[in-house]
Amino acid sequence: MKAIIIEDDKLLAARIASFISEKFESEICYDGEEGLEKVKKNKYNLIIIDSILPKVNAIKLLKKLKEWNLNIPTAVLTFSASVEDKLEIIDYALAEYFFKSGSKEEFLIIIDNLMQRFKNQKDTNTISYGNIRVDILNETAYYNDEILENIKGKYLDLLYFFILNNNIILKKEEIFDRVWGVNSETTMNAIEVYISGLRKELKKVGCENYIKTIRGIGYSLA
């Protein structure tokens, strides 16, 4: 599973990453605004964010998650929390706050509780576009509730990324960085191969022209 840690204290971010290293591969981001953009465009199983960050703090991120209909377990790191802040955090069903002075054991209990709460929720772990639905928890794609058996792995990641950014023109470089990763040894040609394959699978169930080529720029799900 993958987690994003949004924390401007580099030592604390590294410590938190070590806490969860047995279960999560962590991506660390030191800027709240950049972290929010990453959450919007990528798939994470867990978000860990400092309550106080310039530009984008934890409360703003939680509000954005609700606005985008993204149900992602979120742990908010804080030195202290006012009653108002606690209420706003609790208002997002998949969020808990954790005092920075707490122990590793306490933190892991909070994370385990968050993940269990996520599993117990029904019909909230999916994103959809039209009749296409991606189940994040079970990593499965559906069309009209029928499983699309051949959309797995990078095909599923690609479809997920397109749905998250539907009606937005995505550059090839951006797609590559988000789906394959900036350090991937795969070439840019993989994008065309995988998009072609994804189109074929969608065409089989009647979804033609969902992924459009924007000549000279990239692609768009529209």
C-alpha positions in Angstrom: 0.0 0.0 0.0 1.1 3.6 -0.6 1.0 6.5 1.8 1.8 10.2 1.3 3.3 12.1 4.2 2.8 15.9 4.0 5.0 17.4 6.6 7.5 20.3 6.4 9.6 18.9 9.3 12.0 16.6 7.5 13.1 14.6 10.6 9.5 14.1 11.7 8.5 13.0 8.2 11.3 10.5 8.1 10.3 9.2 11.6 6.7 8.7 10.5 7.7 6.9 7.4 9.8 4.5 9.5 6.8 3.9 11.8 4.6 2.6 8.9 7.4 1.1 6.7 6.2 -2.5 7.3 2.8 -1.9 5.7 3.2 1.2 3.6 5.5 2.6 0.9 5.8 6.3 1.8 6.1 9.3 -0.5 7.2 12.4 1.5 6.1 15.9 0.5 7.3 19.0 2.4 4.8 21.5 1.0 1.1 21.5 1.6 0.1 22.9 -1.8 2.2 20.4 -3.6 0.8 17.6 -1.4 -2.8 18.6 -2.2 -2.0 18.4 -5.9 -0.4 15.0 -5.5 -3.5 13.7 -3.6 -5.7 14.9 -6.4 -3.8 13.2 -9.2 -2.5 10.0 -7.6 -3.8 7.0 -5.7 -2.9 6.7 -2.0 -4.2 4.3 0.6 -3.2 6.7 3.4 -2.6 10.4 4.0 -0.6 11.8 6.9 -0.5 15.5 7.1 0.7 18.2 9.6 -2.2 20.2 11.0 -0.3 23.5 10.5 1.2 24.1 7.0 1.5 27.3 5.0 -1.1 27.7 2.2 -2.7 24.3 2.6 -3.3 22.9 6.1 -4.9 19.6 7.2 -8.4 21.2 7.5 -8.3 22.5 4.0 -7.1 19.2 2.7 -10.0 17.3 4.4 -12.5 19.8 2.9 -11.0 19.1 -0.5 -11.2 15.4 -0.1 -15.0 15.8 0.7 -15.4 18.1 -2.3 -13.7 15.5 -4.6 -15.6 12.6 -3.1 -12.3 10.9 -2.2 -12.4 8.6 0.8 -8.9 8.2 2.0 -7.8 7.4 5.6 -6.1 10.6 6.9 -4.0 11.0 10.1 -3.5 14.6 11.2 -0.3 15.4 13.1 -0.6 18.1 15.7 1.1 19.5 18.9 -2.3 20.5 20.2 -5.9 20.6 18.8 -8.6 23.1 19.6 -12.2 21.9 20.0 -13.1 23.5 16.7 -10.2 21.7 14.9 -11.2 18.4 16.5 -14.8 18.8 15.3 -13.7 19.6 11.8 -11.3 16.6 11.7 -13.9 14.3 13.1 -16.5 15.6 10.6 -14.5 13.8 7.9 -15.3 10.1 8.7 -11.9 8.8 7.8 -9.7 11.2 9.8 -8.0 11.1 13.2 -5.6 13.4 14.9 -2.3 12.3 16.5 -0.2 14.3 18.9 3.4 14.5 17.7 4.7 13.7 21.1 2.9 10.3 21.0 4.6 7.0 20.7 5.1 4.7 17.7 2.7 2.2 19.2 -0.1 4.9 19.7 0.4 6.0 16.1 0.1 2.5 14.7 -3.1 1.9 16.6 -4.6 5.0 15.1 -3.5 4.0 11.6 -4.9 0.4 12.1 -8.2 1.9 13.3 -8.4 4.2 10.3 -7.7 1.4 7.9 -10.3 -0.9 9.6 -12.9 1.9 9.4 -12.1 2.3 5.7 -12.7 -1.4 5.1 -15.9 -1.3 7.0 -17.4 1.5 5.0 -19.7 0.4 2.2 -19.8 1.9 -1.3 -17.4 4.6 -0.4 -14.1 3.2 -1.7 -14.9 3.8 -5.4 -14.6 6.5 -7.9 -16.6 6.6 -11.1 -17.1 8.3 -14.4 -20.3 7.6 -16.3 -20.9 3.8 -16.1 -17.2 3.1 -15.3 -16.3 2.4 -11.7 -13.0 1.7 -10.1 -12.9 0.0 -6.7 -9.8 1.4 -5.0 -9.7 -1.1 -2.1 -10.1 -4.3 -4.3 -8.3 -2.8 -7.3 -11.0 -3.8 -9.7 -12.7 -1.9 -12.6 -16.4 -2.3 -13.5 -18.7 -1.3 -16.3 -22.4 -1.4 -15.3 -21.3 -3.4 -12.3 -19.7 -6.1 -14.5 -16.0 -6.7 -13.7 -13.6 -5.7 -16.4 -11.3 -8.7 -16.0 -8.5 -7.5 -18.2 -8.1 -4.0 -16.7 -5.5 -4.7 -14.0 -2.1 -3.4 -13.0 -1.0 -0.4 -14.9 -4.2 -0.4 -17.0 -6.1 0.0 -13.8 -3.7 2.7 -12.5 -4.1 4.5 -15.9 -7.9 4.3 -15.8 -7.9 5.5 -12.2 -5.7 8.5 -13.1 -8.0 9.5 -16.0 -11.1 9.3 -13.9 -9.5 11.4 -11.2 -8.7 14.0 -13.8 -11.7 13.6 -16.1 -12.3 16.5 -18.6 -8.8 17.7 -18.0 -6.2 17.6 -20.8 -3.2 15.6 -19.5 0.2 15.9 -21.0 2.0 12.7 -21.8 4.8 13.6 -19.4 2.4 14.1 -16.6 0.7 10.7 -17.3 4.0 9.0 -17.3 5.3 10.6 -14.1 2.1 9.8 -12.2 1.4 6.3 -13.5 4.9 4.9 -14.0 7.0 7.3 -11.9 9.7 9.7 -12.7 12.4 7.1 -12.0 10.8 4.4 -14.1 13.0 2.7 -16.7 10.0 2.3 -18.9 10.0 4.5 -22.0 7.4 7.1 -22.9 6.2 4.8 -25.7 4.5 2.8 -23.0 1.8 5.4 -22.7 0.6 4.9 -26.2 0.7 1.1 -25.9 -1.2 1.1 -22.6 -3.8 3.7 -23.7 -4.4 1.6 -26.9 -4.9 -1.5 -24.8 -7.2 0.4 -22.4 -9.3 1.7 -25.3 -9.7 -1.8 -26.7 -11.0 -3.1 -23.3 -13.4 -0.2 -22.9 -14.6 -0.6 -26.5 -15.5 -4.3 -25.8 -18.2 -3.0 -23.4 -19.4 -0.2 -25.6 -17.3 2.7 -24.3 -15.9 4.1 -27.4 -14.1 7.5 -27.7 -13.9 7.9 -23.9 -10.2 8.6 -24.0 -9.5 11.3 -26.6 -6.2 12.1 -28.1 -5.3 15.8 -28.0 -2.9 16.2 -30.8 0.5 17.5 -29.9 -0.4 17.6 -26.2 -1.7 14.4 -24.7 -5.0 12.8 -23.7 -8.3 13.5 -22.0 -11.1 11.4 -20.5 -14.3 13.2 -21.7 
